[in-house]
Amino acid sequence: MHLDVLDLRAFYYRTKLGRSAQRGLQEALRRFWPDTRGLTVVGFGFAVPVLRPFLGDARRVMALMPAPQGVMPWPAGGRNVSALVEETRWPLEAGTVDRLVVMHGLEACDSPPALLAEIWRVLAPGGQVVFIVPNRSGLWARRDVTPFGYGRPYSFGQLEGLLGHNRFMPERHATALHSPPSHRRFWLQTAPFWERIGQRFNAQFMAGALLVEATKQVYGRPPADARKVAVPGPLDVLGGLTRPKPEVVAGRGWARATDPPARRRGMGLSGGKSDLPRSHRSVITAPVQSGRRFRSPSN
């Protein structure tokens, strides 16, 4: 269930708590991507609060907002770069996005696998995507005074498992919004202090939001009309330079059932004169059936 774009805009741009959360999320995301010069940066969901720092150096910035949520023009006072799109069908060519931010999009979508498949399609080889989701064990997911109190919250294990099952490789993770989700002046003024404490000790239980960076997995697939090719062994490439294989010498080995009678006689196992000792001859020539010696009937 997506929140309305008017409610999201009112929280991030008209409340002190929203502006404080905006600063904390921007700093956490900027630590992942300090330099985006010449790259295409795209946000999905309601990611405009964290996209503004990229307007100055990125080659292109776009904000995609799902239809159930609604859209608003952004940035204010500049050329609009936001667009209303379907949740799982974006008007972008495959492999054209270098950096992608998903915020208030994954936890509210109807079909996470379908959304992840669309993200995988538009992401360029070597591209990176950051998912910003509510922390299941944090205070922000337990109160509905912020947008992080709606939708499905995640833990690091749950989010990384979901990404792994949809052809993404989690690379790095971080936490943000370590101060309580309160509009009181004390907590708003001390929010930078709590952010430093949370970043220093990696206090996941204090965080209100989780950030996971991932890359797309690309597997090589052989063509449909590919044929198997026999690869020679390391000694076969020498051709006839290797030593010849040893052969069985007549009278010194065991006869096989497929050998001709002349060969079997030469090996001393059937007719003719055998060159084996007498003590061995009776054992070899005695017929055996079912593990027992067979006695021929008496005349």
Summary of the structure (lengths in Angstrom):
residues: 299
radius of gyration: 36.6
end to end distance: 97.7
largest distance: 119.4
contacts: 825
relative contact order: 0.11
helix: 33%
strand: 21%
